[in-house]
């Protein structure tokens, strides 16, 4: 069969297989902060399964561990440091102004 008559065959490209984000020896636990922090965005949101490349079971365990760490105050619920600094600087500037009567 001629190659021109096989339009739907994909070319064989070599690709590098990505390593799984959670190794077999890693325990998914609320105390394992180095593991948990990889699955949280800068704003403090839990990243989706598609972004994390986790299995369904792993994503559920990560979500539970993150929620437990938040309840025990090991992780913040929100990470608004930049927004807080901006609000603090504006209130400080307006607090210095005094009204002249």
N, C-alpha and C positions, 0 to 999 in steps of 0.2 A: 504494500500500500504506500502511495506517495505521501510525502510530508505535507504537501499542499492540501490534501483531502482530509487532514486531521486538524481542524481549526480549534478544537476545544481542549487539546492537550496542553497542559501547562509546562513551561520550561522548568527544568530541574535546577533551581538555584540553591546554593548552600546557605544555610542560615544557622545562627548560633542560638542554641536553646537557652532560654532564660532560666536562671536558677530560681527555685521556689522561694518566696519571701520568708517562709517559716520552715526551718529545717526539722528533721524528724526528732532531734534531741531537745528542741525548744519546748518549754512548757508554757502554755498560754494561761497566764495567771495575772491577777491584778497587781501583784507585787513586782512583776517583771517590767519595770518602766522602760528599759531600753528597747524591748520588743514592742510594747504598746505605743510608744511615741512615734514609731515609724508609720502607724496607720491613722494618724491624726493630722489634719491640715494645720496651717499656720493660725487659722481662726479658731481652732479647737474643735472642728467638726470631724466626725468619723468618715473616713474615705470609703467610697463604694467598693464593692467586690470586684467590679470591672477594673478599677484603677489599681487595687491592691493585688490582683491576680491570685486571690485566695479561693479555696473551695467553700461551699456553702456552710459546711460544718465549722471550718476555721473562722469564717466571717462571723458566725453566731457567737463563737467562743470569744473572739476579739471584742465584739460589741458588749458582751456581758462583762468582760474584764475591764473595759474602759468605763462602763457605767458604775461598776463597783469602786474603781479607783476614784472616780469623781465624787461619789457619796462619801468616801473616807477621806476626802480632801487631798488626795495624792495628785490629782489632776484638776485643773480649773474647768468649770463648765463652759466658760467663754474666755477667749484670749484677746482682749481689747486693749492692749497696752498702748498702741499708737493713738487710738481714739481717746483713751483716758488722758494721755499726756497733752493732747490738743485741748481738751476741755479744761484741764487743770490750768494750762497757761492762759487761756482766755478769761477764766474766772479770777485768776490772780491779777491780771491786768485791769479788769474792771473793778476789782476790789480796792485797788490803790486810788482810784479816782474818788475825790470827795466833792460834795456839792457845796458851792459857795452861795450863801444866802444874803 
